[in-house]
Amino acid sequence: MADDTRPEDEPFEQGVPAEGAPGAGDTAETGAPADGIDEDELTVQDILDAADREAAEPSDEHLADLKRVTAEYANYRKRTEANREVERERVTVDVVKGLIPVLDDLDRAEKHGDLVADTAFSTIAAKLRASVERLGVKPFGAVGEAFDPNVHEAIFQMPTAGIEVDTVGDVVETGYFLGSTLLRVAKVVVQVPSDG
Protein backbone atom coordinates (compact mmCIF):
# COMPACT_ATOMS: atom_id res chain seq x y z
CA MET A 1 0.00 0.00 0.00
CA ALA A 2 1.15 3.50 -0.69
CA ASP A 3 2.24 5.59 2.25
CA ASP A 4 -0.23 8.45 2.79
CA THR A 5 2.08 10.85 4.56
CA ARG A 6 1.82 14.58 4.32
CA PRO A 7 2.88 17.44 6.42
CA GLU A 8 0.48 18.21 9.23
CA ASP A 9 0.15 21.89 8.29
CA GLU A 10 -1.32 21.17 4.76
CA PRO A 11 -5.06 20.65 4.84
CA PHE A 12 -6.34 17.79 2.69
CA GLU A 13 -9.81 17.80 1.16
CA GLN A 14 -11.11 14.97 -0.94
CA GLY A 15 -11.63 16.03 -4.61
CA VAL A 16 -10.05 19.47 -4.21
CA PRO A 17 -6.62 19.85 -5.83
CA ALA A 18 -3.81 21.25 -3.75
CA GLU A 19 -2.86 24.86 -4.35
CA GLY A 20 -0.53 25.23 -7.32
CA ALA A 21 -1.68 21.94 -8.86
CA PRO A 22 -3.30 22.02 -12.31
CA GLY A 23 -6.97 23.09 -12.08
CA ALA A 24 -6.60 24.52 -8.60
CA GLY A 25 -8.78 27.64 -8.42
CA ASP A 26 -8.74 28.57 -12.10
CA THR A 27 -11.13 27.37 -14.77
CA ALA A 28 -9.14 28.17 -17.88
CA GLU A 29 -5.53 28.49 -18.88
CA THR A 30 -5.71 32.20 -18.09
CA GLY A 31 -6.27 31.47 -14.42
CA ALA A 32 -9.39 33.70 -14.27
CA PRO A 33 -12.76 32.37 -13.14
CA ALA A 34 -15.38 31.94 -15.90
CA ASP A 35 -17.41 35.08 -16.69
CA GLY A 36 -16.27 36.74 -13.52
CA ILE A 37 -18.50 34.46 -11.43
CA ASP A 38 -16.90 32.64 -8.61
CA GLU A 39 -18.17 29.07 -8.63
CA ASP A 40 -18.59 29.21 -4.88
CA GLU A 41 -21.12 32.04 -5.31
CA LEU A 42 -23.36 30.28 -7.95
CA THR A 43 -26.19 28.34 -6.36
CA VAL A 44 -28.89 26.07 -7.69
CA GLN A 45 -31.41 28.84 -7.04
CA ASP A 46 -29.37 31.21 -9.25
CA ILE A 47 -29.55 28.70 -12.11
CA LEU A 48 -33.32 28.21 -11.64
CA ASP A 49 -33.87 31.98 -11.53
CA ALA A 50 -31.90 32.42 -14.75
CA ALA A 51 -34.03 29.73 -16.44
CA ASP A 52 -37.23 31.44 -15.24
CA ARG A 53 -36.02 34.81 -16.56
CA GLU A 54 -35.23 33.25 -19.94
CA ALA A 55 -38.70 31.67 -20.08
CA ALA A 56 -40.41 34.94 -19.08
CA GLU A 57 -38.33 37.11 -21.43
CA PRO A 58 -36.80 34.94 -24.16
CA SER A 59 -33.72 36.25 -25.87
CA ASP A 60 -33.75 37.40 -29.49
CA GLU A 61 -31.76 34.30 -30.43
CA HIS A 62 -34.38 31.98 -28.93
CA LEU A 63 -37.21 33.92 -30.56
CA ALA A 64 -35.47 33.66 -33.94
CA ASP A 65 -35.02 29.92 -33.42
CA LEU A 66 -38.69 29.55 -32.48
CA LYS A 67 -39.81 31.49 -35.57
CA ARG A 68 -37.54 29.40 -37.80
CA VAL A 69 -38.84 26.12 -36.38
CA THR A 70 -42.44 27.33 -36.69
CA ALA A 71 -41.88 28.30 -40.34
CA GLU A 72 -40.22 24.96 -41.08
CA TYR A 73 -43.16 23.10 -39.55
CA ALA A 74 -45.68 25.18 -41.53
CA ASN A 75 -43.77 24.43 -44.75
CA TYR A 76 -43.62 20.74 -43.85
CA ARG A 77 -47.41 20.65 -43.34
CA LYS A 78 -48.00 22.40 -46.68
CA ARG A 79 -45.72 19.95 -48.50
CA THR A 80 -47.38 17.00 -46.79
CA GLU A 81 -50.88 18.22 -47.71
CA ALA A 82 -49.82 18.89 -51.31
CA ASN A 83 -48.22 15.45 -51.58
CA ARG A 84 -51.30 13.83 -50.07
CA GLU A 85 -53.54 15.58 -52.63
CA VAL A 86 -51.27 14.57 -55.54
CA GLU A 87 -51.22 10.97 -54.33
CA ARG A 88 -55.01 10.92 -53.89
CA GLU A 89 -55.50 12.22 -57.44
CA ARG A 90 -52.98 9.70 -58.82
CA VAL A 91 -54.82 6.81 -57.18
CA THR A 92 -58.19 8.13 -58.39
CA VAL A 93 -56.83 8.44 -61.95
CA ASP A 94 -55.62 4.82 -61.82
CA VAL A 95 -59.02 3.60 -60.61
CA VAL A 96 -60.98 5.64 -63.14
CA LYS A 97 -58.77 4.59 -66.06
CA GLY A 98 -59.71 1.01 -65.21
CA LEU A 99 -63.41 1.94 -65.30
CA ILE A 100 -63.34 3.85 -68.62
CA PRO A 101 -63.70 0.69 -70.78
CA VAL A 102 -66.74 -0.29 -68.70
CA LEU A 103 -68.24 3.18 -69.23
CA ASP A 104 -67.57 2.79 -72.98
CA ASP A 105 -69.46 -0.52 -72.95
CA LEU A 106 -72.37 1.17 -71.17
CA ASP A 107 -72.42 3.94 -73.81
CA ARG A 108 -72.46 1.38 -76.64
CA ALA A 109 -75.20 -0.62 -74.92
CA GLU A 110 -77.24 2.56 -74.55
CA LYS A 111 -76.78 3.45 -78.27
CA HIS A 112 -77.97 -0.03 -79.26
CA GLY A 113 -81.03 0.14 -77.01
CA ASP A 114 -79.82 -2.44 -74.50
CA LEU A 115 -80.29 -0.09 -71.51
CA VAL A 116 -84.06 -0.15 -71.35
CA ALA A 117 -85.46 2.00 -68.53
CA ASP A 118 -86.41 0.29 -65.24
CA THR A 119 -84.31 -2.82 -65.84
CA ALA A 120 -81.66 -4.18 -63.53
CA PHE A 121 -78.94 -3.46 -66.11
CA SER A 122 -79.96 0.19 -66.51
CA THR A 123 -80.09 0.63 -62.71
CA ILE A 124 -76.56 -0.75 -62.36
CA ALA A 125 -75.35 1.49 -65.19
CA ALA A 126 -76.87 4.57 -63.51
CA LYS A 127 -75.26 3.71 -60.16
CA LEU A 128 -71.85 3.15 -61.75
CA ARG A 129 -72.01 6.45 -63.63
CA ALA A 130 -73.09 8.29 -60.45
CA SER A 131 -70.22 6.73 -58.48
CA VAL A 132 -67.68 7.78 -61.10
CA GLU A 133 -69.08 11.32 -61.11
CA ARG A 134 -68.72 11.48 -57.31
CA LEU A 135 -65.02 10.78 -57.81
CA GLY A 136 -64.87 14.01 -59.84
CA VAL A 137 -64.97 12.51 -63.33
CA LYS A 138 -66.80 14.59 -65.92
CA PRO A 139 -67.65 13.16 -69.36
CA PHE A 140 -67.50 15.47 -72.37
CA GLY A 141 -68.03 15.31 -76.10
CA ALA A 142 -71.56 15.94 -77.27
CA VAL A 143 -73.07 16.26 -80.71
CA GLY A 144 -73.33 19.90 -81.76
CA GLU A 145 -70.50 21.35 -79.68
CA ALA A 146 -67.62 23.18 -81.39
CA PHE A 147 -64.67 20.99 -82.34
CA ASP A 148 -61.62 21.64 -80.14
CA PRO A 149 -58.44 19.81 -81.23
CA ASN A 150 -57.12 20.03 -77.64
CA VAL A 151 -59.84 17.74 -76.28
CA HIS A 152 -61.32 16.11 -79.40
CA GLU A 153 -59.70 13.60 -81.72
CA ALA A 154 -61.20 13.74 -85.23
CA ILE A 155 -61.50 10.26 -86.70
CA PHE A 156 -63.47 11.39 -89.73
CA GLN A 157 -64.36 14.69 -91.40
CA MET A 158 -67.78 15.02 -92.94
CA PRO A 159 -68.42 18.06 -95.22
CA THR A 160 -71.82 19.45 -94.23
CA ALA A 161 -73.81 22.31 -95.73
CA GLY A 162 -75.10 25.03 -93.43
CA ILE A 163 -72.32 25.07 -90.84
CA GLU A 164 -69.68 27.76 -90.52
CA VAL A 165 -67.29 26.23 -87.97
CA ASP A 166 -66.04 22.70 -87.36
CA THR A 167 -68.64 20.97 -85.20
CA VAL A 168 -68.93 17.57 -83.51
CA GLY A 169 -71.32 15.52 -85.65
CA ASP A 170 -71.10 12.22 -83.78
CA VAL A 171 -69.27 10.91 -80.70
CA VAL A 172 -67.53 7.57 -81.14
CA GLU A 173 -65.90 7.53 -77.67
CA THR A 174 -66.73 9.93 -74.86
CA GLY A 175 -63.87 11.95 -73.38
CA TYR A 176 -63.28 12.31 -69.65
CA PHE A 177 -61.84 14.91 -67.30
CA LEU A 178 -60.89 14.30 -63.67
CA GLY A 179 -60.96 17.79 -62.22
CA SER A 180 -58.71 19.68 -64.62
CA THR A 181 -56.80 16.55 -65.72
CA LEU A 182 -57.65 15.22 -69.15
CA LEU A 183 -58.04 11.45 -68.81
CA ARG A 184 -58.97 10.75 -72.41
CA VAL A 185 -59.82 12.83 -75.47
CA ALA A 186 -63.20 12.35 -77.12
CA LYS A 187 -63.09 10.55 -80.47
CA VAL A 188 -65.52 12.30 -82.76
CA VAL A 189 -66.78 12.67 -86.30
CA VAL A 190 -66.32 16.31 -87.30
CA GLN A 191 -68.73 18.21 -89.52
CA VAL A 192 -66.76 20.71 -91.59
CA PRO A 193 -68.17 23.53 -93.72
CA SER A 194 -68.99 22.39 -97.25
CA ASP A 195 -67.57 24.24 -100.28
CA GLY A 196 -70.63 23.70 -102.42
C-alpha positions in Angstrom: 0.0 0.0 0.0 1.1 3.5 -0.7 2.2 5.6 2.2 -0.2 8.5 2.8 2.1 10.8 4.6 1.8 14.6 4.3 2.9 17.4 6.4 0.5 18.2 9.2 0.1 21.9 8.3 -1.3 21.2 4.8 -5.1 20.7 4.8 -6.3 17.8 2.7 -9.8 17.8 1.2 -11.1 15.0 -0.9 -11.6 16.0 -4.6 -10.0 19.5 -4.2 -6.6 19.9 -5.8 -3.8 21.3 -3.7 -2.9 24.9 -4.3 -0.5 25.2 -7.3 -1.7 21.9 -8.9 -3.3 22.0 -12.3 -7.0 23.1 -12.1 -6.6 24.5 -8.6 -8.8 27.6 -8.4 -8.7 28.6 -12.1 -11.1 27.4 -14.8 -9.1 28.2 -17.9 -5.5 28.5 -18.9 -5.7 32.2 -18.1 -6.3 31.5 -14.4 -9.4 33.7 -14.3 -12.8 32.4 -13.1 -15.4 31.9 -15.9 -17.4 35.1 -16.7 -16.3 36.7 -13.5 -18.5 34.5 -11.4 -16.9 32.6 -8.6 -18.2 29.1 -8.6 -18.6 29.2 -4.9 -21.1 32.0 -5.3 -23.4 30.3 -8.0 -26.2 28.3 -6.4 -28.9 26.1 -7.7 -31.4 28.8 -7.0 -29.4 31.2 -9.3 -29.6 28.7 -12.1 -33.3 28.2 -11.6 -33.9 32.0 -11.5 -31.9 32.4 -14.8 -34.0 29.7 -16.4 -37.2 31.4 -15.2 -36.0 34.8 -16.6 -35.2 33.2 -19.9 -38.7 31.7 -20.1 -40.4 34.9 -19.1 -38.3 37.1 -21.4 -36.8 34.9 -24.2 -33.7 36.2 -25.9 -33.7 37.4 -29.5 -31.8 34.3 -30.4 -34.4 32.0 -28.9 -37.2 33.9 -30.6 -35.5 33.7 -33.9 -35.0 29.9 -33.4 -38.7 29.6 -32.5 -39.8 31.5 -35.6 -37.5 29.4 -37.8 -38.8 26.1 -36.4 -42.4 27.3 -36.7 -41.9 28.3 -40.3 -40.2 25.0 -41.1 -43.2 23.1 -39.5 -45.7 25.2 -41.5 -43.8 24.4 -44.8 -43.6 20.7 -43.9 -47.4 20.7 -43.3 -48.0 22.4 -46.7 -45.7 19.9 -48.5 -47.4 17.0 -46.8 -50.9 18.2 -47.7 -49.8 18.9 -51.3 -48.2 15.4 -51.6 -51.3 13.8 -50.1 -53.5 15.6 -52.6 -51.3 14.6 -55.5 -51.2 11.0 -54.3 -55.0 10.9 -53.9 -55.5 12.2 -57.4 -53.0 9.7 -58.8 -54.8 6.8 -57.2 -58.2 8.1 -58.4 -56.8 8.4 -62.0 -55.6 4.8 -61.8 -59.0 3.6 -60.6 -61.0 5.6 -63.1 -58.8 4.6 -66.1 -59.7 1.0 -65.2 -63.4 1.9 -65.3 -63.3 3.9 -68.6 -63.7 0.7 -70.8 -66.7 -0.3 -68.7 -68.2 3.2 -69.2 -67.6 2.8 -73.0 -69.5 -0.5 -73.0 -72.4 1.2 -71.2 -72.4 3.9 -73.8 -72.5 1.4 -76.6 -75.2 -0.6 -74.9 -77.2 2.6 -74.6 -76.8 3.5 -78.3 -78.0 0.0 -79.3 -81.0 0.1 -77.0 -79.8 -2.4 -74.5 -80.3 -0.1 -71.5 -84.1 -0.1 -71.3 -85.5 2.0 -68.5 -86.4 0.3 -65.2 -84.3 -2.8 -65.8 -81.7 -4.2 -63.5 -78.9 -3.5 -66.1 -80.0 0.2 -66.5 -80.1 0.6 -62.7 -76.6 -0.8 -62.4 -75.3 1.5 -65.2 -76.9 4.6 -63.5 -75.3 3.7 -60.2 -71.8 3.2 -61.8 -72.0 6.5 -63.6 -73.1 8.3 -60.4 -70.2 6.7 -58.5 -67.7 7.8 -61.1 -69.1 11.3 -61.1 -68.7 11.5 -57.3 -65.0 10.8 -57.8 -64.9 14.0 -59.8 -65.0 12.5 -63.3 -66.8 14.6 -65.9 -67.7 13.2 -69.4 -67.5 15.5 -72.4 -68.0 15.3 -76.1 -71.6 15.9 -77.3 -73.1 16.3 -80.7 -73.3 19.9 -81.8 -70.5 21.4 -79.7 -67.6 23.2 -81.4 -64.7 21.0 -82.3 -61.6 21.6 -80.1 -58.4 19.8 -81.2 -57.1 20.0 -77.6 -59.8 17.7 -76.3 -61.3 16.1 -79.4 -59.7 13.6 -81.7 -61.2 13.7 -85.2 -61.5 10.3 -86.7 -63.5 11.4 -89.7 -64.4 14.7 -91.4 -67.8 15.0 -92.9 -68.4 18.1 -95.2 -71.8 19.5 -94.2 -73.8 22.3 -95.7 -75.1 25.0 -93.4 -72.3 25.1 -90.8 -69.7 27.8 -90.5 -67.3 26.2 -88.0 -66.0 22.7 -87.4 -68.6 21.0 -85.2 -68.9 17.6 -83.5 -71.3 15.5 -85.7 -71.1 12.2 -83.8 -69.3 10.9 -80.7 -67.5 7.6 -81.1 -65.9 7.5 -77.7 -66.7 9.9 -74.9 -63.9 11.9 -73.4 -63.3 12.3 -69.6 -61.8 14.9 -67.3 -60.9 14.3 -63.7 -61.0 17.8 -62.2 -58.7 19.7 -64.6 -56.8 16.6 -65.7 -57.7 15.2 -69.2 -58.0 11.5 -68.8 -59.0 10.8 -72.4 -59.8 12.8 -75.5 -63.2 12.3 -77.1 -63.1 10.6 -80.5 -65.5 12.3 -82.8 -66.8 12.7 -86.3 -66.3 16.3 -87.3 -68.7 18.2 -89.5 -66.8 20.7 -91.6 -68.2 23.5 -93.7 -69.0 22.4 -97.3 -67.6 24.2 -100.3 -70.6 23.7 -102.4 
